[in-house]
Amino acid sequence: MDITEANNDSLGIEVLLESVKTAPCCPHGPTLLFEKGSKEGQKGRRFYACSACRDRKDCSFFQWEDEKVSKARLLAREAENLSKKHLFTHQEYFKRFQQFASLPLDKKKFCQDCQILLMPAEHSAHSAHRTTAITVAQLRRPSILLRPLNNKKNNAQYLFSNRSANFLLDTLAGLGYMKVLCVGTPRLQELIKLRNLEQKHEQMRSLLLDIDFRYAQFYSQDEFCHYNMFNHHFFGEEASSAVLSAFVSELDGEKVVMVADPPFGGLVKPLANSFSLISQTWKKLQNSGDSNVDMPMIWIFPYFFEPRILECLPSFTMLDYQVDYDNHPLYKHGKTGRRQSPVRLFTNISPKDVVLPKAEGYRFCSVCERYMWSQNKHCAKCNLCPSKDGREWKHCSTCKKCVKPSWKHCHICGHCALPDHPCGLSQGKEGCFNCGSLEHKSRSCPLKDTHRISSYGRKAKSGGKELSHHPLLKLKAKQKSGAACRVKKLVAQSV
C-alpha cells in the first residue's frame, strides 16, 4: 500500500497526528497513525505505518490499530529493529574520525561499497571492495564523498548547488543569524564550516539534524543528531534532545534560524507538526515572553505544495527564489534542466527582508513589498504578482484572476484550464470521493460517516443509485497510482 500524501485524498487515507509515545516502532522510530477509507455505513479503519517510508518496499511495517499482536510477532519485530542498528555508535564513529584525521595521507581510505571511513587495520578486510584515497578537503565535504540516497519518498538526498547554498548562507548572515539549524541540509552545514575556516571573526554555528546516520562519521555529537523529521524522533533520545535545546537557546544573544529541505514525496502535515514542535522548544527557552512569535524558519519545497503548507503554517509565505540541486535532473535553475526549477522557499521571515539577487533575474515589487522573479509581472487588476511557476501569467477577465499562460477559459467548466482538460471536472480540485462534490475534499465531507464512494472504482450505493459511473471515478481509474505519478503530473501541468 502506497500512502503518499500526493494521492492520500483520493485513496481516502489521512494521517492522524496523535501521540507517538504509544505508537509501535519500526527501524525509523515511532510509526504514524493513518485512517483508511471505509465502506458504506462504516467508520474508517486506522493503522500504523512507517513515518519515513511511504512505500512498503522500503519499510514493510504495517499494523491495524485494533489488531492484537502476538508475542512471537513482537519479538520478531524487535529482532528486526535490532538488525538495523548501526555498526558503531555516534560517539564511537566520531572517535574513529579523530583518529582517521591524524593518519598520514596514504593511510586515509574510504570504502565506497560500505560507505565508511577505514582504519588501517580494516584495509585488508575491504580489499575486494572499491576503496579510494581521501584528502583533507574531501573530509570537509562528506555530502560529496557519500553516495546520495535517492529514494525520493523517504531519503531523496538532492544536494543544493553552490549557487543556492551560497545564497542561503549569505541571506542568513545578512539577516544577523549566527546559529543555523540544518534539518536535512548537509550541504549547508558543510558550507558554514568551510566559511568558518576562512573567516576568523563572528563564527556562525550549525547543527545538522538528518536521518542519514552516515554523517555521524564526520561530525561530533554537538554538530549532528540522528533525527527523523516526519515524527520528530531523535534516535539518540534524551541526549540528542538536549543538544537541540542547547542549540536553539538564544541566551547568548545569538539569533537562530531553521532551514529544512525535506524529501518532496513526504507528507506535509507530519513535517509541519515536527517543525512546530521545534519552534515550541525554541519558544520555551526564550526570555522575550511573546508567545505569538515563532522560531524563524525556511522550508524548501516545490511551489505546488503551497496550499498544503499554508494550511498547516498560515504565517508562512512562498518566495520566488528558485532553488536548484547538483544531482537532480530536473530541479535546476535556468535552462539546463526544466525551464525553471519548481522548488521554492517557504518562510515566516518577512519577505521584504529576503533580498533576491538582481544579477539572477529578480526584482523588487514596491506594491507587493517583496522580491519577485523578473517574469512575474505585477497585475494591476489582481493587485499582486501572481506567477507561481516562474512564467508570466495572464489575467482572465471572466475568472477575475491571473492564470498560467498555457491555460484557456473553458465556458463549459466555467474556469480556465489546460486546453485538453476533461470537461466537467474542476481544475486544481480533486473533489470529494465521498459524495462527488467538487466544492470540498473527503476529509471535510458532511456525509463522511454515512456513505463513501470507493476510490478504487468499486461500486457504492447512495439512495439506491449506483455511483461507479461518476466522472471522478472514471478519471481516477485511468490514472496510475503512487506518489511518483502524482508528483510527475503536477510538475507536467506547471510547464
GUVEXNU-15267 format. One record per residue (C-alpha): x, z, y; residue in one letter. Coordinates in Angstrom, 2 decimals. Layout:
BEGIN
(r (X,Z,Y),A)
...
This chain:
BEGIN
(r (0.00,0.00,0.00),M)
(r (1.44,-1.02,3.37),D)
(r (0.19,1.34,6.04),I)
(r (1.93,-0.16,9.04),T)
(r (0.28,0.55,12.33),E)
(r (0.21,-3.11,13.28),A)
(r (-2.73,-3.53,10.91),N)
(r (-3.96,0.01,10.29),N)
(r (-7.14,-0.53,12.29),D)
(r (-8.16,-3.47,10.14),S)
(r (-7.38,-1.61,6.94),L)
(r (-9.28,1.45,8.10),G)
(r (-6.18,3.67,7.85),I)
(r (-5.39,6.19,10.55),E)
(r (-2.58,8.71,10.86),V)
(r (-3.66,12.31,11.43),L)
(r (-1.19,14.44,13.35),L)
(r (-1.72,17.77,11.69),E)
(r (0.87,20.46,10.97),S)
(r (3.77,19.17,8.89),V)
(r (4.56,22.68,7.67),K)
(r (2.09,22.40,4.80),T)
(r (2.78,18.73,4.07),A)
(r (4.66,17.80,0.88),P)
(r (8.16,16.41,1.37),C)
(r (9.86,13.20,0.36),C)
(r (13.56,12.38,0.89),P)
(r (12.73,11.63,4.54),H)
(r (11.30,15.08,5.24),G)
(r (7.66,16.20,5.60),P)
(r (5.18,13.41,4.94),T)
(r (2.38,12.35,7.28),L)
(r (-1.32,12.67,6.57),L)
(r (-3.38,9.47,6.67),F)
(r (-7.08,8.80,6.32),E)
(r (-8.11,5.80,4.27),K)
(r (-11.23,3.76,5.00),G)
(r (-14.27,4.76,2.97),S)
(r (-17.14,3.05,1.23),K)
(r (-20.68,3.16,2.50),E)
(r (-22.00,6.67,2.92),G)
(r (-18.70,8.36,2.12),Q)
(r (-16.10,10.07,4.23),K)
(r (-12.61,8.66,4.40),G)
(r (-10.18,9.97,1.80),R)
(r (-6.92,11.45,3.04),R)
(r (-3.48,11.01,1.57),F)
(r (0.15,11.87,2.26),Y)
(r (2.79,9.16,2.57),A)
(r (6.34,8.85,3.86),C)
(r (6.67,9.25,7.61),S)
(r (9.63,6.90,8.00),A)
(r (8.92,4.10,5.49),C)
(r (5.83,2.01,5.92),R)
(r (6.35,0.20,2.63),D)
(r (6.17,1.99,-0.73),R)
(r (9.02,-0.20,-1.98),K)
(r (11.28,1.77,0.37),D)
(r (9.78,5.19,-0.39),C)
(r (7.29,5.50,-3.23),S)
(r (5.84,8.86,-2.21),F)
(r (2.04,8.94,-2.33),F)
(r (-0.32,11.86,-2.85),Q)
(r (-4.01,12.31,-2.18),W)
(r (-4.66,15.36,-0.01),E)
(r (-7.12,16.82,-2.52),D)
(r (-5.00,15.95,-5.54),E)
(r (-3.79,18.71,-7.83),K)
(r (-0.12,18.08,-8.51),V)
(r (1.21,19.24,-11.86),S)
(r (4.27,21.47,-12.15),K)
(r (6.11,18.70,-14.01),A)
(r (5.46,16.29,-11.17),R)
(r (6.60,18.83,-8.58),L)
(r (9.84,19.35,-10.50),L)
(r (10.36,15.59,-10.79),A)
(r (9.75,15.22,-7.04),R)
(r (12.24,17.99,-6.28),E)
(r (14.80,16.31,-8.52),A)
(r (14.20,13.00,-6.73),E)
(r (14.74,14.62,-3.33),N)
(r (17.95,16.29,-4.55),L)
(r (19.24,12.98,-5.90),S)
(r (19.04,11.55,-2.38),K)
(r (21.28,14.24,-0.95),K)
(r (24.45,13.03,0.69),H)
(r (27.90,13.29,-0.80),L)
(r (29.14,15.66,1.92),F)
(r (27.54,17.99,4.43),T)
(r (27.83,17.23,8.14),H)
(r (30.46,19.92,8.54),Q)
(r (32.48,18.50,5.64),E)
(r (32.15,14.97,6.99),Y)
(r (33.47,15.91,10.40),F)
(r (36.35,17.88,8.90),K)
(r (37.26,14.73,6.98),R)
(r (37.07,12.76,10.23),F)
(r (39.53,15.06,11.94),Q)
(r (41.92,14.69,9.03),Q)
(r (41.37,10.91,8.97),F)
(r (42.12,10.60,12.70),A)
(r (45.53,12.24,12.20),S)
(r (46.57,9.84,9.42),L)
(r (49.15,7.10,10.06),P)
(r (47.61,3.70,10.76),L)
(r (48.46,2.23,7.35),D)
(r (46.60,5.09,5.62),K)
(r (43.35,4.66,7.57),K)
(r (40.92,2.74,5.35),K)
(r (37.17,2.22,5.26),F)
(r (35.15,1.23,2.18),C)
(r (32.63,-1.43,3.16),Q)
(r (30.75,-1.09,-0.12),D)
(r (30.33,2.69,0.08),C)
(r (30.27,2.81,3.90),Q)
(r (32.64,5.75,4.01),I)
(r (35.98,6.64,5.57),L)
(r (38.52,7.05,2.78),L)
(r (41.09,9.78,2.47),M)
(r (44.45,8.70,0.92),P)
(r (43.65,10.41,-2.42),A)
(r (40.46,8.32,-2.67),E)
(r (42.05,4.89,-2.22),H)
(r (42.61,4.26,-5.94),S)
(r (39.01,5.13,-6.83),A)
(r (37.83,2.43,-4.40),H)
(r (40.46,-0.18,-5.35),S)
(r (37.82,-2.55,-6.75),A)
(r (35.71,-2.26,-3.56),H)
(r (36.00,-4.10,-0.29),R)
(r (38.18,-1.93,1.92),T)
(r (39.55,-2.58,5.39),T)
(r (42.17,-1.01,7.61),A)
(r (40.77,0.98,10.54),I)
(r (42.13,1.16,14.08),T)
(r (41.58,3.91,16.64),V)
(r (39.35,1.55,18.63),A)
(r (37.11,0.98,15.60),Q)
(r (36.76,4.73,15.05),L)
(r (35.29,4.91,18.54),R)
(r (32.70,2.18,17.75),R)
(r (31.05,3.24,14.47),P)
(r (28.00,1.06,15.16),S)
(r (30.26,-1.98,14.79),I)
(r (32.11,-0.58,11.80),L)
(r (28.98,0.42,9.84),L)
(r (26.78,-2.22,8.22),R)
(r (23.42,-2.30,10.04),P)
(r (20.38,-1.19,8.07),L)
(r (17.94,-3.95,8.88),N)
(r (14.63,-2.92,7.34),N)
(r (12.54,-3.36,10.46),K)
(r (9.87,-0.92,9.26),K)
(r (12.00,2.19,8.91),N)
(r (15.65,1.67,9.92),N)
(r (15.84,-1.52,11.99),A)
(r (19.32,-0.96,13.37),Q)
(r (19.24,-3.64,16.01),Y)
(r (22.03,-2.67,18.36),L)
(r (21.99,-3.03,22.14),F)
(r (24.01,-5.85,23.60),S)
(r (26.74,-4.81,26.01),N)
(r (24.57,-6.12,28.85),R)
(r (21.64,-3.85,28.02),S)
(r (23.76,-0.82,27.10),A)
(r (25.76,-1.00,30.32),N)
(r (22.60,-1.49,32.40),F)
(r (21.00,1.60,30.86),L)
(r (24.06,3.74,31.37),L)
(r (24.65,2.53,34.95),D)
(r (21.00,3.20,35.79),T)
(r (21.03,6.71,34.33),L)
(r (24.28,7.58,36.06),A)
(r (22.91,6.23,39.35),G)
(r (19.87,8.48,39.00),L)
(r (22.09,11.52,38.53),G)
(r (21.55,12.21,34.84),Y)
(r (24.54,13.92,33.26),M)
(r (23.04,14.51,29.79),K)
(r (21.59,11.71,27.68),V)
(r (19.60,12.47,24.54),L)
(r (20.12,9.33,22.44),C)
(r (17.25,9.03,19.94),V)
(r (18.10,6.14,17.62),G)
(r (20.52,4.66,20.16),T)
(r (24.03,4.96,18.64),P)
(r (25.49,2.22,20.81),R)
(r (24.52,4.06,23.98),L)
(r (26.22,7.19,22.64),Q)
(r (29.39,5.17,21.98),E)
(r (29.42,3.71,25.47),L)
(r (29.05,7.16,27.03),I)
(r (32.01,8.50,25.05),K)
(r (34.11,5.43,25.87),L)
(r (33.44,5.80,29.58),R)
(r (34.33,9.46,29.42),N)
(r (37.75,8.46,28.07),L)
(r (38.21,6.11,31.01),E)
(r (36.96,8.48,33.70),Q)
(r (38.40,11.87,34.48),K)
(r (35.55,13.18,36.66),H)
(r (31.89,14.07,36.11),E)
(r (31.89,13.64,32.36),Q)
(r (28.47,12.59,31.04),M)
(r (27.38,14.30,27.81),R)
(r (25.32,12.86,24.99),S)
(r (23.62,13.95,21.77),L)
(r (22.63,11.39,19.12),L)
(r (19.52,12.02,17.01),L)
(r (19.34,9.48,14.19),D)
(r (18.04,9.16,10.64),I)
(r (21.24,7.34,9.58),D)
(r (23.42,10.13,8.21),F)
(r (26.46,7.84,8.11),R)
(r (27.09,8.77,11.75),Y)
(r (27.89,12.32,10.62),A)
(r (31.28,10.90,9.61),Q)
(r (32.19,10.27,13.24),F)
(r (30.51,12.97,15.34),Y)
(r (30.60,16.75,15.43),S)
(r (27.50,18.90,14.94),Q)
(r (27.21,19.17,18.74),D)
(r (27.18,15.37,19.10),E)
(r (24.93,14.26,16.23),F)
(r (21.85,15.60,14.46),C)
(r (20.31,14.06,11.36),H)
(r (16.76,13.50,12.61),Y)
(r (13.55,11.69,11.66),N)
(r (11.74,10.67,14.85),M)
(r (8.48,9.90,13.01),F)
(r (7.81,13.52,12.04),N)
(r (10.16,15.39,14.41),H)
(r (12.10,16.65,11.42),H)
(r (15.66,17.94,11.66),F)
(r (17.38,17.73,8.28),F)
(r (19.80,20.40,9.50),G)
(r (16.77,22.64,10.12),E)
(r (17.27,25.58,12.49),E)
(r (20.92,24.81,13.23),A)
(r (20.08,21.29,14.44),S)
(r (17.03,22.51,16.37),S)
(r (19.30,24.98,18.15),A)
(r (21.68,22.12,19.05),V)
(r (18.80,20.21,20.64),L)
(r (17.60,23.25,22.57),S)
(r (21.07,23.93,23.90),A)
(r (21.49,20.30,24.93),F)
(r (18.20,19.85,26.80),V)
(r (18.61,23.12,28.68),S)
(r (19.35,22.47,32.35),E)
(r (20.55,25.98,33.11),L)
(r (23.91,24.50,34.05),D)
(r (22.27,22.22,36.61),G)
(r (22.90,19.00,34.67),E)
(r (19.86,16.71,34.58),K)
(r (18.88,15.47,31.12),V)
(r (17.08,12.29,30.10),V)
(r (15.95,10.93,26.72),M)
(r (16.44,7.30,25.67),V)
(r (14.68,6.27,22.42),A)
(r (14.84,2.96,20.57),D)
(r (12.55,3.28,17.51),P)
(r (12.03,0.63,14.81),P)
(r (9.48,-1.87,16.09),F)
(r (7.44,-1.66,12.91),G)
(r (6.97,2.09,13.31),G)
(r (3.81,3.98,14.16),L)
(r (3.33,4.60,17.87),V)
(r (1.19,7.73,17.52),K)
(r (3.69,9.83,15.50),P)
(r (6.55,8.65,17.72),L)
(r (4.70,9.68,20.86),A)
(r (3.97,13.05,19.27),N)
(r (7.66,13.62,18.44),S)
(r (8.74,12.67,21.95),F)
(r (6.10,15.02,23.39),S)
(r (7.45,17.85,21.22),L)
(r (10.96,17.18,22.56),I)
(r (9.52,17.32,26.08),S)
(r (7.83,20.64,25.27),Q)
(r (11.18,22.05,24.13),T)
(r (12.68,20.89,27.43),W)
(r (9.84,22.48,29.43),K)
(r (10.23,25.88,27.80),K)
(r (13.90,26.01,28.78),L)
(r (13.48,25.13,32.46),Q)
(r (13.12,27.60,35.30),N)
(r (11.02,25.39,37.56),S)
(r (7.73,26.85,36.35),G)
(r (6.00,23.48,36.82),D)
(r (4.25,22.82,33.53),S)
(r (2.99,19.43,34.75),N)
(r (6.49,17.95,34.86),V)
(r (7.62,16.18,31.68),D)
(r (11.12,15.53,30.48),M)
(r (12.41,12.19,31.86),P)
(r (12.18,9.62,29.08),M)
(r (12.79,5.94,28.37),I)
(r (11.10,4.45,25.30),W)
(r (12.28,0.97,24.30),I)
(r (9.61,-1.13,22.55),F)
(r (8.03,-4.62,22.60),P)
(r (5.64,-5.23,25.50),Y)
(r (2.66,-5.96,23.26),F)
(r (2.58,-2.27,22.26),F)
(r (1.86,-1.29,25.89),E)
(r (-1.81,-0.33,25.32),P)
(r (-0.92,1.93,22.38),R)
(r (1.95,3.64,24.19),I)
(r (-0.03,4.23,27.39),L)
(r (-2.93,5.58,25.35),E)
(r (-0.60,8.23,23.90),C)
(r (1.54,8.79,27.02),L)
(r (-0.52,7.93,30.15),P)
(r (2.29,8.92,32.53),S)
(r (4.49,6.08,31.25),F)
(r (4.94,2.71,32.96),T)
(r (6.26,-0.51,31.43),M)
(r (9.14,-2.05,33.36),L)
(r (10.03,-5.75,33.45),D)
(r (13.60,-5.31,32.22),Y)
(r (14.26,-7.40,29.10),Q)
(r (16.31,-5.51,26.51),V)
(r (18.34,-7.63,24.12),D)
(r (20.30,-6.93,20.95),Y)
(r (23.54,-8.23,19.46),D)
(r (22.28,-8.59,15.90),N)
(r (18.66,-9.68,16.38),H)
(r (17.99,-13.44,16.05),P)
(r (15.02,-13.42,18.46),L)
(r (15.29,-10.48,20.83),Y)
(r (17.89,-11.85,23.18),K)
(r (17.85,-12.24,26.95),H)
(r (17.71,-15.73,28.39),G)
(r (17.78,-18.95,26.41),K)
(r (19.83,-18.01,23.33),T)
(r (17.01,-16.53,21.28),G)
(r (13.40,-16.56,22.34),R)
(r (12.76,-17.84,25.84),R)
(r (12.63,-14.22,26.87),Q)
(r (13.10,-11.01,24.93),S)
(r (9.76,-9.19,24.44),P)
(r (11.44,-5.76,24.42),V)
(r (10.82,-3.59,27.48),R)
(r (11.42,-0.14,28.92),L)
(r (8.54,2.34,28.95),F)
(r (9.32,5.32,31.13),T)
(r (7.90,8.25,33.08),N)
(r (10.66,7.84,35.67),I)
(r (9.34,6.41,38.94),S)
(r (9.50,2.57,38.59),P)
(r (10.80,2.08,42.13),K)
(r (13.85,4.20,41.28),D)
(r (14.91,1.96,38.38),V)
(r (16.81,-0.85,40.13),V)
(r (16.85,-4.03,38.04),L)
(r (19.85,-6.35,38.60),P)
(r (19.22,-9.14,41.10),K)
(r (22.00,-11.22,39.51),A)
(r (20.00,-11.39,36.27),E)
(r (16.85,-12.69,37.96),G)
(r (14.97,-9.58,39.04),Y)
(r (13.40,-9.00,42.45),R)
(r (11.72,-6.14,44.28),F)
(r (8.00,-6.42,44.97),C)
(r (7.22,-4.48,48.14),S)
(r (3.49,-4.39,47.34),V)
(r (3.88,-3.04,43.79),C)
(r (6.92,-0.99,44.89),E)
(r (8.91,-1.82,41.79),R)
(r (11.36,-4.38,40.47),Y)
(r (9.98,-7.44,38.67),M)
(r (11.23,-10.45,36.75),W)
(r (11.59,-13.47,39.05),S)
(r (8.84,-15.41,37.24),Q)
(r (6.41,-12.50,37.52),N)
(r (4.76,-13.66,40.75),K)
(r (2.56,-11.30,42.71),H)
(r (-1.12,-12.24,42.58),C)
(r (-2.98,-11.53,45.84),A)
(r (-6.34,-11.60,44.05),K)
(r (-5.32,-9.09,41.35),C)
(r (-3.04,-7.27,43.81),N)
(r (-0.31,-6.86,41.22),L)
(r (2.48,-8.69,39.42),C)
(r (0.57,-9.41,36.20),P)
(r (3.02,-11.03,33.77),S)
(r (3.97,-9.07,30.66),K)
(r (6.00,-11.64,28.72),D)
(r (8.42,-12.99,31.33),G)
(r (6.47,-16.15,32.23),R)
(r (4.49,-16.88,35.37),E)
(r (0.84,-16.15,34.68),W)
(r (-2.12,-17.94,36.28),K)
(r (-5.27,-16.50,37.80),H)
(r (-8.63,-17.26,36.23),C)
(r (-11.38,-17.03,38.84),S)
(r (-14.04,-16.73,36.13),T)
(r (-12.34,-13.86,34.29),C)
(r (-11.19,-12.47,37.66),K)
(r (-7.75,-11.70,36.32),K)
(r (-4.42,-13.36,35.54),C)
(r (-3.78,-14.70,32.06),V)
(r (-0.94,-16.31,30.10),K)
(r (-0.12,-19.90,31.17),P)
(r (-0.92,-21.24,27.69),S)
(r (-4.45,-19.81,27.76),W)
(r (-7.57,-21.67,28.89),K)
(r (-11.01,-20.38,29.76),H)
(r (-13.48,-20.70,26.92),C)
(r (-17.09,-20.88,28.10),H)
(r (-18.34,-20.18,24.58),I)
(r (-16.41,-16.91,24.28),C)
(r (-16.69,-16.12,27.98),G)
(r (-12.99,-15.40,28.48),H)
(r (-9.56,-17.01,28.40),C)
(r (-7.78,-17.57,25.10),A)
(r (-5.42,-19.92,23.28),L)
(r (-6.82,-23.47,23.06),P)
(r (-7.09,-23.31,19.26),D)
(r (-8.55,-19.79,19.07),H)
(r (-11.52,-19.11,16.72),P)
(r (-14.57,-19.10,18.98),C)
(r (-16.87,-16.12,18.73),G)
(r (-14.09,-13.53,18.46),L)
(r (-12.81,-11.53,21.39),S)
(r (-9.20,-12.47,22.16),Q)
(r (-6.96,-9.43,22.16),G)
(r (-9.55,-7.28,20.35),K)
(r (-9.75,-6.85,16.63),E)
(r (-13.26,-5.49,16.84),G)
(r (-14.86,-2.82,14.71),C)
(r (-14.70,-3.20,10.96),F)
(r (-17.47,-0.64,10.51),N)
(r (-20.30,-2.31,12.40),C)
(r (-18.81,-5.62,13.57),G)
(r (-18.97,-4.81,17.28),S)
(r (-16.29,-6.36,19.49),L)
(r (-16.59,-3.60,22.08),E)
(r (-14.73,-0.87,20.19),H)
(r (-12.48,-0.23,17.18),K)
(r (-13.34,1.52,13.94),S)
(r (-11.85,4.85,14.96),R)
(r (-14.44,5.24,17.75),S)
(r (-17.39,3.66,15.95),C)
(r (-20.61,5.68,16.38),P)
(r (-21.61,4.61,12.85),L)
(r (-18.30,5.64,11.27),K)
(r (-19.87,8.22,8.98),D)
(r (-22.89,6.11,7.97),T)
(r (-21.53,2.77,6.85),H)
(r (-18.39,0.65,6.93),R)
(r (-17.50,-2.97,6.35),I)
(r (-14.69,-3.30,3.83),S)
(r (-11.54,-4.67,5.46),S)
(r (-10.59,-6.41,2.23),Y)
(r (-13.61,-8.70,2.39),G)
(r (-15.74,-6.88,-0.18),R)
(r (-19.50,-6.93,0.31),K)
(r (-21.10,-3.98,2.08),A)
(r (-24.71,-3.47,2.96),K)
(r (-26.39,-2.19,6.09),S)
(r (-30.15,-2.18,6.35),G)
(r (-30.40,-4.29,3.20),G)
(r (-28.42,-7.22,4.67),K)
(r (-25.08,-8.30,3.26),E)
(r (-22.33,-8.34,5.89),L)
(r (-19.50,-10.00,3.95),S)
(r (-20.15,-13.23,5.91),H)
(r (-19.20,-11.52,9.19),H)
(r (-16.67,-13.65,11.16),P)
(r (-14.29,-10.71,11.45),L)
(r (-14.07,-10.50,7.67),L)
(r (-13.72,-14.25,7.23),K)
(r (-10.87,-14.32,9.72),L)
(r (-9.18,-11.33,8.07),K)
(r (-9.40,-12.96,4.65),A)
(r (-7.32,-15.85,5.95),K)
(r (-4.57,-13.63,7.31),Q)
(r (-1.66,-12.29,5.29),K)
(r (-1.49,-8.55,5.06),S)
(r (1.51,-6.49,6.09),G)
(r (3.13,-5.39,9.32),A)
(r (5.66,-8.23,9.37),A)
(r (2.93,-10.87,9.52),C)
(r (1.00,-8.96,12.17),R)
(r (4.03,-8.45,14.40),V)
(r (5.10,-12.10,13.99),K)
(r (1.63,-13.20,15.01),K)
(r (1.72,-11.06,18.14),L)
(r (5.14,-12.43,19.08),V)
(r (3.99,-16.01,18.46),A)
(r (0.95,-15.60,20.69),Q)
(r (3.17,-14.40,23.52),S)
(r (5.18,-17.66,23.58),V)
